[in-house]
Amino acid sequence: MITERIITKASKMTADYDRISASYFQRTLSLPYSEATKLMDKLESRGVVGPANGSYPREVLKKNKIENKKMPEVYLEIKLIPG
């Protein structure tokens, strides 16, 4: 049975990936395949992952917020001293 706790945990787990599959949840959450596919459908209905595309992993739509922030550019100045 897919509980709210499992959905929340899975939603957080997906945020680090570009694509995710039901088999990932089978391995990490120890779910049977049928439950993992139901979980994927629930995540899709909440806008976390995109629609199914055959046997390919689904696109993750909600990613970590840190990824969306632009990293500051860092410059290093090197001075050569003769001698």
C-alpha positions in Angstrom: 0.0 0.0 0.0 1.3 3.4 -1.0 1.1 5.8 2.0 1.5 9.5 2.1 4.8 9.0 3.9 6.1 6.9 1.0 5.0 9.4 -1.6 6.7 12.3 0.3 9.9 10.3 0.7 9.9 9.3 -3.0 9.2 12.9 -4.0 12.3 14.0 -2.1 14.4 11.2 -3.6 13.6 12.1 -7.2 14.8 15.7 -6.8 18.4 14.8 -7.4 17.8 13.1 -10.8 16.8 14.1 -14.3 15.0 10.8 -15.0 13.6 8.1 -12.7 12.0 4.7 -13.1 9.7 2.4 -11.1 12.6 -0.1 -10.8 14.5 2.6 -8.8 11.8 2.6 -6.2 11.7 -1.2 -6.2 15.3 -1.2 -5.2 15.5 1.8 -2.8 12.1 1.4 -1.1 11.8 -2.4 -1.4 8.5 -2.2 -3.2 6.9 -4.8 -5.6 6.9 -3.6 -9.2 3.1 -3.1 -9.1 3.4 -0.8 -6.1 6.3 1.1 -7.6 4.3 1.8 -10.8 1.4 3.0 -8.7 3.8 5.3 -6.9 5.0 6.7 -10.2 1.4 7.4 -11.2 0.8 9.3 -7.9 4.0 11.3 -8.4 2.8 12.2 -11.9 -0.5 13.3 -10.6 1.3 15.7 -8.2 3.5 17.1 -10.9 6.8 15.5 -9.6 7.5 13.4 -12.7 6.3 13.5 -16.3 4.0 11.0 -18.1 5.1 7.5 -18.9 7.0 7.0 -22.2 6.9 3.3 -22.8 9.7 1.5 -20.9 11.9 4.6 -20.6 12.4 6.4 -17.3 10.2 9.3 -16.6 11.4 12.9 -16.6 11.7 14.5 -13.2 9.9 17.8 -13.2 10.5 19.0 -9.6 14.2 19.3 -8.9 16.3 20.6 -6.0 15.9 24.4 -5.8 19.7 24.8 -5.5 20.1 23.4 -9.0 18.0 26.3 -10.4 20.2 28.9 -8.8 23.1 30.2 -10.9 26.4 29.5 -9.3 28.6 32.6 -8.9 31.5 32.8 -11.2 34.9 32.8 -9.5 38.0 34.3 -11.0 41.6 33.8 -9.9 44.3 36.2 -10.6 47.9 34.9 -10.8 50.8 37.2 -10.7 54.2 36.0 -11.9 57.1 37.2 -10.0 60.4 37.2 -12.0 63.4 35.7 -10.4 
